[in-house]
Amino acid sequence: MKRALSLLAVLVILAAVAVGVHVFLRTSNTSKPAVLTPSMSVHREFSDALGPRIYRVLHAQPVVFGEQDKLIALTFDDGPYPVFTPLLLDRLEDLHVPATFFLIGRDALEWPSLAQRVEADGDEVGDHTYSHPANFNLETPAQVREEILRGRDALWSLTHDDAVKWIMRPPHGRYSEETLRVAQGLGYRVILWTDDSGDWRSIPPQRIVEHVEHYATRPEILLMHSGKLATINALAPIVAAFRAAGYRFVTVEQLLNSVGAEAINHPEHRSL
């Protein structure tokens, strides 16, 4: 039966490719991983080519999720910003919630005390490149390498958080296979997300909360942004909802150490 279902999935993909339709199967490994480790095959896990997509369908392994997998890492991109970042840090402190901040190296150098406060508050600092290129996926390997290393050096000079040396997130989530290989070669784990809160749009806090509750995964890496007032106002109900569902809030490093990349990358959707 399982073999027949796998064959059917392959036939569906073949048919979809033939008519130019993208197939998204929430419970199959055709979805992209949320975490890329240095040992993973970039082409096999991230390519949209037919061969890798079929491989992901056929090699999706069942995972038994337990209570220990009820973990969520809040991640905030961009900044630091002179108004919104302190407000965000105050809210996280009030809620007793740790987070991971993917900071832009150039902006951190402009507002060094804010970058230092992120670390001082017990939050994690990851590399979000030096200048946040709009089309990181179109940069040459040399440019990608320079952006990652300059971002790392800027953040390390201010925070001395070891995480800046091994976790990074590409700006706007844009990457190519070449981009990912450069990051791997530098020893980085590329951290994407299991859910995008959508807070980069101009939407009210309640819309953010509704989206996050509806698309929650287990475990979860939630993409949010540092420069949004709506995000700050959405945090308290989001934290309350996840805590009511039995989740524990952790940093990205703690999440990886607790459950590993395989559990995070598993495509099975788990809702609250």
C-alpha positions as CSV (number, residue, x, y, z in Angstrom):
1,M,0.0,0.0,0.0
2,K,2.8,2.4,0.9
3,R,4.6,1.6,-2.3
4,A,1.4,2.3,-4.3
5,L,0.9,5.6,-2.6
6,S,4.5,6.6,-3.3
7,L,4.1,5.7,-6.9
8,L,0.9,7.7,-7.1
9,A,2.7,10.7,-5.6
10,V,5.4,10.4,-8.2
11,L,2.8,10.2,-11.0
12,V,1.1,13.3,-9.6
13,I,4.4,15.2,-9.7
14,L,5.1,14.1,-13.2
15,A,1.7,15.2,-14.4
16,A,2.0,18.5,-12.6
17,V,5.4,19.2,-14.1
18,A,4.1,18.3,-17.6
19,V,1.5,21.1,-17.4
20,G,3.8,23.5,-15.5
21,V,2.0,23.4,-12.2
22,H,3.8,23.6,-8.9
23,V,2.8,20.8,-6.4
24,F,2.7,21.6,-2.7
25,L,2.0,18.6,-0.5
26,R,1.9,19.6,3.2
27,T,2.6,16.1,4.4
28,S,5.4,15.2,2.0
29,N,9.0,16.1,1.8
30,T,8.5,18.2,-1.4
31,S,8.5,21.2,1.0
32,K,11.8,22.8,1.7
33,P,13.7,22.3,4.9
34,A,13.6,25.0,7.6
35,V,17.2,24.3,8.5
36,L,20.2,23.6,6.3
37,T,23.2,22.0,8.1
38,P,26.7,21.8,6.7
39,S,26.3,18.1,6.1
40,M,23.0,18.2,4.1
41,S,22.9,18.0,0.3
42,V,21.7,21.4,-1.0
43,H,20.6,20.1,-4.4
44,R,18.7,17.1,-3.0
45,E,16.9,19.1,-0.3
46,F,16.3,22.5,-1.9
47,S,16.1,22.0,-5.7
48,D,12.8,22.3,-7.6
49,A,14.1,20.0,-10.3
50,L,12.1,16.8,-10.8
51,G,14.7,14.3,-9.6
52,P,15.2,15.9,-6.1
53,R,11.4,16.4,-5.7
54,I,10.8,12.7,-6.4
55,Y,13.5,11.8,-4.0
56,R,11.9,13.9,-1.2
57,V,8.6,12.2,-1.8
58,L,10.0,8.7,-1.7
59,H,12.3,9.2,1.3
60,A,9.9,11.0,3.6
61,Q,10.2,9.2,6.9
62,P,7.5,9.0,9.5
63,V,8.3,10.9,12.7
64,V,6.6,10.3,16.1
65,F,6.1,13.6,17.7
66,G,6.0,13.8,21.5
67,E,5.5,16.4,24.2
68,Q,9.3,17.2,24.0
69,D,8.7,18.5,20.5
70,K,6.4,21.3,21.7
71,L,9.1,23.9,21.3
72,I,9.0,27.3,19.6
73,A,11.9,29.6,18.6
74,L,10.8,33.2,18.0
75,T,13.1,34.8,15.4
76,F,13.3,38.4,14.5
77,D,14.9,39.7,11.3
78,D,16.6,43.1,10.6
79,G,17.7,46.0,12.8
80,P,18.5,46.9,15.4
81,Y,16.2,50.0,15.2
82,P,16.4,52.9,17.7
83,V,12.7,52.8,18.7
84,F,11.2,49.4,17.8
85,T,14.0,47.2,19.0
86,P,14.0,48.5,22.6
87,L,10.2,48.2,22.7
88,L,10.4,44.6,21.4
89,L,13.1,43.7,23.9
90,D,11.0,45.2,26.7
91,R,8.0,43.1,25.7
92,L,10.0,39.9,25.5
93,E,11.4,40.7,28.9
94,D,7.9,41.2,30.3
95,L,6.8,37.9,28.8
96,H,9.9,36.1,30.0
97,V,10.5,34.8,26.5
98,P,13.9,34.3,24.9
99,A,14.3,35.0,21.1
100,T,16.8,34.8,18.3
101,F,17.6,38.1,16.5
102,F,19.1,38.0,13.0
103,L,20.8,41.4,13.0
104,I,22.2,43.3,10.1
105,G,25.9,44.0,10.6
106,R,25.9,47.5,9.3
107,D,22.9,48.5,11.4
108,A,24.3,47.0,14.5
109,L,27.5,49.1,14.0
110,E,25.2,52.2,13.7
111,W,23.4,51.3,17.0
112,P,25.9,49.3,18.9
113,S,24.2,49.7,22.3
114,L,21.1,48.1,21.0
115,A,22.9,45.1,19.6
116,Q,24.7,44.7,22.9
117,R,21.4,44.9,24.8
118,V,20.0,41.9,22.7
119,E,22.8,39.8,24.1
120,A,22.6,41.3,27.6
121,D,19.0,40.4,27.8
122,G,19.8,36.8,27.2
123,D,18.7,36.6,23.6
124,E,20.6,35.0,20.7
125,V,22.3,36.9,17.9
126,G,22.5,35.4,14.4
127,D,24.1,36.7,11.2
128,H,21.7,38.5,8.7
129,T,24.6,39.6,6.5
130,Y,26.4,43.0,6.6
131,S,24.2,45.1,4.3
132,H,21.1,43.1,3.7
133,P,21.2,42.8,-0.1
134,A,17.8,42.9,-1.8
135,N,18.6,40.0,-4.1
136,F,20.9,37.8,-2.1
137,N,20.1,34.9,-4.4
138,L,21.7,36.8,-7.3
139,E,25.0,37.7,-5.6
140,T,28.2,36.0,-6.7
141,P,29.7,33.4,-4.4
142,A,32.4,36.0,-3.5
143,Q,29.8,38.6,-2.7
144,V,27.8,36.1,-0.6
145,R,31.0,35.1,1.3
146,E,31.9,38.8,2.0
147,E,28.3,39.6,3.2
148,I,28.3,36.7,5.6
149,L,31.8,37.3,7.0
150,R,31.5,41.1,7.3
151,G,28.2,40.6,9.1
152,R,29.7,38.1,11.4
153,D,32.7,40.3,12.2
154,A,30.5,43.3,12.9
155,L,28.2,41.4,15.2
156,W,31.0,39.6,16.9
157,S,32.8,42.8,17.7
158,L,29.8,44.1,19.5
159,T,28.1,41.0,21.1
160,H,30.7,38.2,21.3
161,D,27.8,35.7,20.8
162,D,29.1,32.5,19.3
163,A,25.9,32.0,17.4
164,V,26.9,34.7,14.9
165,K,29.6,32.3,13.8
166,W,27.3,29.4,13.0
167,I,23.7,30.5,12.3
168,M,22.6,32.9,9.6
169,R,19.5,33.8,7.6
170,P,19.6,35.1,4.1
171,P,17.9,38.5,3.6
172,H,14.2,38.2,2.6
173,G,14.7,34.4,2.6
174,R,16.2,34.6,-0.9
175,Y,18.9,32.2,-1.8
176,S,20.2,30.0,-4.6
177,E,21.8,26.6,-4.3
178,E,25.2,28.4,-4.7
179,T,24.3,30.8,-1.9
180,L,23.6,27.9,0.4
181,R,26.8,26.1,-0.5
182,V,28.8,29.2,0.4
183,A,27.2,29.4,3.8
184,Q,27.8,25.6,4.3
185,G,31.4,26.1,3.4
186,L,31.8,28.7,6.1
187,G,30.4,26.3,8.6
188,Y,27.0,27.9,8.9
189,R,23.6,26.4,9.5
190,V,21.1,28.4,7.4
191,I,18.0,29.0,9.5
192,L,14.8,29.6,7.5
193,W,11.4,29.0,9.2
194,T,8.5,26.7,9.6
195,D,6.0,29.6,9.5
196,D,6.2,33.1,8.2
197,S,4.0,35.3,10.5
198,G,3.4,37.8,7.6
199,D,4.2,40.7,9.8
200,W,6.4,42.3,7.1
201,R,3.1,43.3,5.5
202,S,1.0,46.2,6.9
203,I,-1.5,44.1,8.8
204,P,-3.0,44.6,12.3
205,P,-1.8,42.5,15.3
206,Q,-4.9,40.3,15.3
207,R,-4.3,39.2,11.8
208,I,-0.7,38.2,12.8
209,V,-2.1,36.3,15.8
210,E,-4.7,34.5,13.8
211,H,-2.2,33.4,11.1
212,V,0.4,32.1,13.7
213,E,-2.3,30.1,15.6
214,H,-3.6,28.6,12.4
215,Y,-0.3,27.6,10.9
216,A,1.6,26.6,14.0
217,T,4.0,23.6,13.7
218,R,5.7,21.3,16.1
219,P,8.5,22.2,16.7
220,E,8.3,25.7,15.4
221,I,10.7,28.4,14.0
222,L,8.5,31.5,13.6
223,L,9.7,34.3,11.3
224,M,8.9,37.8,12.6
225,H,10.5,41.2,12.2
226,S,12.1,43.7,14.6
227,G,10.8,47.0,13.1
228,K,7.1,46.5,13.4
229,L,4.8,47.9,16.1
230,A,2.1,45.4,15.1
231,T,4.5,42.5,15.9
232,I,5.2,43.9,19.3
233,N,1.4,44.1,20.0
234,A,0.8,40.6,18.7
235,L,3.4,39.0,21.0
236,A,1.4,38.7,24.2
237,P,-1.5,36.8,22.6
238,I,0.9,34.6,20.6
239,V,2.9,33.7,23.7
240,A,-0.3,33.0,25.6
241,A,-1.7,30.7,22.9
242,F,1.5,28.6,22.6
243,R,1.9,28.3,26.4
244,A,-1.7,27.2,26.7
245,A,-1.0,24.5,24.1
246,G,2.0,23.3,26.2
247,Y,4.9,24.8,24.2
248,R,8.2,26.0,25.6
249,F,10.0,29.0,24.2
250,V,13.7,28.5,23.3
251,T,16.4,30.0,21.1
252,V,17.4,28.5,17.8
253,E,20.5,26.9,19.3
254,Q,18.4,25.4,22.1
255,L,15.9,24.1,19.6
256,L,18.5,22.4,17.4
257,N,20.2,20.9,20.5
258,S,16.8,19.6,21.8
259,V,15.2,18.0,18.7
260,G,17.7,18.3,15.8
261,A,17.3,19.5,12.3
262,E,15.4,16.4,11.1
263,A,12.5,17.0,13.4
264,I,12.4,20.7,12.5
265,N,12.5,19.9,8.8
266,H,9.9,17.2,8.8
267,P,7.0,18.3,6.6
268,E,4.1,17.1,8.7
269,H,2.0,20.0,9.8
270,R,1.0,20.2,13.4
271,S,-1.5,22.7,14.6
272,L,-2.4,24.1,18.0
